[in-house]
Structure formats: C-alpha cells, structure tokens
Amino acid sequence: MNEKTGRKPGDQSSAGETEFSRRVGARATRKLKAQRTRRNDMETIWSGLGMIGLVGWSVAVPTLLGAALGIWLDRNYPMNHSWTLTMLLIGMITGCLNAWHWVAREDRVINEEGKEPDNSISGSEIREKKNEEIGR
C-alpha cells in the first residue's frame, strides 16, 4: 500500500484506469505519432517534388498556349501591336494565378493536418508522476 495515496499499487483510479495502463497508452500514442511522422516525412518529400512539377506545368502550359494563340493571331489578324507578346503575358499571368491557387490550397491542407490535438503525456510528466509515487 502506498503511504501517500493509501492505495495498493494495482488499484484503479477514479477514471477506471491504472497508472500503468495510462503510461502504456501514452507510450503507444507517442510511438504511433512518431511512425506517422516518419511516414509523413517521406510523403512530404514526394509531395513537395510533385508540387514543384505541378507549379511548373501550371505556369508553362498556359504560357505556351498563349504564345501559340498569339502567333496564330499575328499571322491571321495582323495589328500594330504584337498578339504574341500580349497572349504570352496573359498566359503567364493565368499560369501564375493557377499555381498560386494550387500552392495556397496545399498550404491550407497542411496547416489543417497540423492542428490535431496532442493528448499524449510527455516523458518528463511520466518521470514526475513516477517520482511522486516513489516519494522523492
């Protein structure tokens, strides 16, 4: 029987859990979180490389389409100004806005994933409780 609490070591607390089961649960939670973090790190690397490609293509394709349309307009409807440069600029602006949209959406998703509550007990908290039980 513990002199401070008046309980036997295996007694259950008011919540129906023993100190041991809480410790095991906290460790399991930390271990699962660490495994998820490692897996997410690899996913983040590939996701980042994919995002670079997505941003590149989302700017390049509208820019090239604008240039192609501008060349066609210059050949078929010649004007005092260059349709090629105008459409190139419009395509580039469209591509940059498109890339900005994708990056902002991914940033929003990443920030929402990072807001998960952390209910685990840290190692220092477990040591403090252990020291209290021992009576130090």
Number of C-alpha atoms within 10 A of each C-alpha: 10 11 10 10 9 9 12 10 13 11 13 14 10 7 6 9 12 15 17 12 12 14 16 12 14 18 17 13 16 18 12 12 14 12 12 11 13 12 11 13 12 11 12 15 11 12 14 12 12 12 17 14 12 16 19 14 14 20 21 16 15 22 22 16 16 23 22 17 18 22 19 14 16 17 12 9 10 12 10 6 9 14 22 19 15 15 22 22 17 17 24 22 15 18 22 19 14 17 20 15 13 16 16 12 12 14 12 11 11 12 11 10 9 8 8 8 6 9 9 15 15 12 12 9 10 16 11 12 12 13 11 11 14 11 10 7
